Amino acid sequence: MEALFIYLIVINSLCFLTFGYDKWQAKKNKRRISEFKLLFLTGVGGTIGGIVSMYLFKHKTNKFSFTLAFYAIAILQIVLFYFGMQMFKS
């Protein structure tokens, strides 16, 4: 359980920093991080870091296709977490 906690801290920090870096690059009209990579980091556990950075940096919040995919991933993770907890509860 401790390893999972450490993993989530690391992946959420990485996701937060990656979203922030992408916003910084966008402001400077430089090479950006692909949406696929941002969503991949979200999908492997960086959802909280992604949400915080999206609203802190105001990044990708107006792009409907991205926010739809982002929140679809978040909802899927919540559902999987719920069913995972139900399995281990017994």
LODREN-402431 format. One record per atom (N, C-alpha, C): residue in one letter; x, y, z. Coordinates in steps of 0.001 Angstrom, whole numbers, padded with zeros to 6 digits, always signed. Example, Ala and Ser with C-alpha at 12.3 -4.5 7.8 and 13.67 -1.06 7.14 Angstrom:
REM residues 2
A+013190-005690+007800
A+012300-004500+007800
A+013200-003300+007800
S+012850-002250+007080
S+013670-001060+007140
S+012900+000030+007870
This chain:
REM residues 90
M+000829-001190+000000
M+000000+000000+000000
M+000874+001255+000000
E+002007+001179+000696
E+002918+002323+000737
E+003498+002600-000647
A+003796+001545-001392
A+004333+001708-002749
A+003310+002395-003652
L+002034+002058-003503
L+000978+002699-004285
L+000897+004187-003956
F+000983+004512-002687
F+000944+005915-002257
F+002117+006696-002855
I+003301+006130-002793
I+004488+006788-003366
I+004322+006947-004873
Y+003826+005903-005535
Y+003588+005976-006979
Y+002633+007121-007316
L+001532+007220-006581
L+000547+008269-006864
L+001114+009666-006625
I+001942+009819-005604
I+002596+011119-005360
I+003494+011465-006544
V+004290+010508-006984
V+005235+010748-008086
V+004490+011035-009387
I+003509+010211-009757
I+002825+010383-011041
I+001997+011663-011059
N+001380+012024-009938
N+000614+013268-009895
N+001524+014486-009948
S+002674+014408-009310
S+003649+015500-009399
S+004155+015647-010827
L+004462+014524-011455
L+004932+014546-012841
L+003857+015109-013773
C+002628+014688-013587
C+001524+015175-014411
C+001337+016680-014215
F+001362+017138-012975
F+001230+018564-012665
F+002327+019369-013357
L+003554+018920-013214
L+004679+019635-013824
L+004615+019603-015350
T+004180+018491-015919
T+004088+018379-017373
T+003019+019319-017930
F+001860+019377-017287
F+000822+020319-017711
F+001340+021756-017591
G+002026+022052-016483
G+002576+023395-016289
G+003607+023745-017342
Y+004468+022800-017661
Y+005488+023021-018689
Y+004833+023251-020046
D+003802+022483-020354
D+003108+022650-021627
D+002472+024036-021719
K+001895+024516-020633
K+001311+025859-020627
K+002398+026908-020840
W+003529+026726-020181
W+004656+027653-020313
W+005139+027690-021764
Q+005255+026514-022369
Q+005662+026428-023769
Q+004624+027092-024688
A+003355+026925-024362
A+002289+027517-025174
A+002378+029040-025157
K+002667+029599-024000
K+002782+031060-023887
K+003944+031594-024708
K+004994+030792-024860
K+006181+031219-025606
K+006138+030781-027071
N+005015+030177-027494
N+004883+029643-028861
N+006013+028682-029216
K+006352+027823-028273
K+007401+026818-028481
K+006766+025442-028636
R+007628+024459-028849
R+007178+023069-029029
R+006423+022601-027785
R+005291+021932-028014
R+004383+021558-026940
R+004416+020062-026646
I+003841+019710-025512
I+003633+018310-025138
I+002343+017863-025841
S+002335+016684-026427
S+001136+016233-027140
S-000006+015962-026159
E-001224+016148-026650
E-002393+015858-025823
E-002416+014387-025430
F-001961+013522-026322
F-001903+012093-026008
F-001047+011849-024765
K+000112+012498-024697
K+001000+012310-023544
K+000372+012863-022273
L-000295+014016-022373
L-000963+014581-021199
L-002069+013650-020716
L-002843+013119-021647
L-003917+012199-021271
L-003369+010861-020784
F-002244+010427-021341
F-001618+009189-020874
F-001199+009327-019407
L-000549+010442-019073
L-000151+010672-017679
L-001368+010711-016765
T-002446+011290-017249
T-003692+011307-016487
T-004192+009877-016291
G-004177+009102-017362
G-004706+007742-017329
G-003946+006787-016440
V-002648+007027-016258
V-001860+006118-015416
V-001807+006585-013964
G-002700+007506-013607
G-002819+007877-012201
G-002604+009335-011872
G-002343+010170-012856
G-002052+011579-012585
G-003251+012501-012627
T-004432+011964-012393
T-005659+012748-012525
T-005693+013958-011600
I-005344+013787-010352
I-005400+014907-009404
I-004404+015990-009799
G-003195+015599-010148
G-002205+016567-010613
G-002663+017275-011871
G-003328+016547-012762
G-003849+017132-013989
G-004952+018140-013727
I-005890+017786-012854
I-006997+018699-012538
I-006477+019973-011893
V-005591+019813-010915
V-005047+020991-010227
V-004327+021897-011216
S-003498+021329-012066
S-002741+022153-013009
S-003639+022770-014077
M-004664+022049-014529
M-005573+022613-015529
M-006214+023896-015017
Y-006640+023887-013776
Y-007341+025057-013252
Y-006397+026092-012654
L-005264+025673-012142
L-004285+026630-011626
L-003648+027420-012763
F-003281+026719-013835
F-002623+027365-014973
F-003610+027777-016070
K-004907+027474-015868
K-005928+027725-016898
K-005493+027128-018238
H-005166+025861-018185
H-004606+025176-019344
H-005535+024079-019835
K-005915+024154-021094
K-006753+023162-021773
K-008190+023135-021245
T-008580+024116-020433
T-009930+024102-019862
T-010991+024496-020878
N-010623+025184-021936
N-011590+025601-022956
N-011603+024688-024176
K-010752+023700-024195
K-010709+022781-025339
K-011616+021590-025032
F-012791+021590-025659
F-013833+020616-025333
F-013376+019173-025507
S-012728+018868-026620
S-012335+017475-026874
S-011349+016977-025817
F-010447+017839-025384
F-009478+017443-024363
F-010162+017257-023013
T-010989+018230-022611
T-011638+018116-021304
T-012594+016927-021266
L-013247+016634-022393
L-014126+015466-022451
L-013323+014185-022228
A-012213+014045-022923
A-011359+012861-022752
A-010791+012804-021333
F-010370+013950-020818
F-009793+014015-019472
F-010798+013528-018429
Y-012019+014076-018476
Y-013011+013697-017474
Y-013555+012286-017703
A-013534+011803-018931
A-013903+010404-019184
A-012906+009474-018493
I-011629+009820-018577
I-010595+009037-017890
I-010810+009097-016385
A-011092+010291-015867
A-011296+010455-014423
A-012491+009632-013943
I-013582+009663-014690
I-014774+008891-014310
I-014483+007395-014365
L-013786+006959-015394
L-013402+005550-015495
L-012551+005135-014289
Q-011628+005988-013887
Q-010791+005676-012729
Q-011620+005585-011451
I-012589+006470-011294
I-013458+006430-010111
I-014251+005129-010087
V-014801+004745-011233
V-015571+003495-011323
V-014680+002295-011012
L-013496+002257-011605
L-012568+001148-011341
L-012145+001110-009877
F-011912+002269-009287
F-011550+002340-007870
F-012688+001794-007009
Y-013909+002200-007323
Y-015074+001742-006567
Y-015197+000219-006618
F-015142-000340-007827
F-015267-001787-007955
F-014067-002516-007350
G-012902-001924-007437
G-011725-002505-006796
G-011881-002560-005287
M-012429-001497-004720
M-012661-001477-003270
M-013712-002508-002875
Q-014719-002692-003711
Q-015752-003689-003432
Q-015169-005101-003440
M-014250-005352-004358
M-013633-006679-004444
M-012776-006970-003215
F-012028-005971-002765
F-011128-006190-001635
F-011839-006084-000297
K-013049-005568-000308
K-013834-005424+000917
K-014222-006786+001475
S-014547-007710+000587
S-015039-009040+000993
S-013978-009883+001626
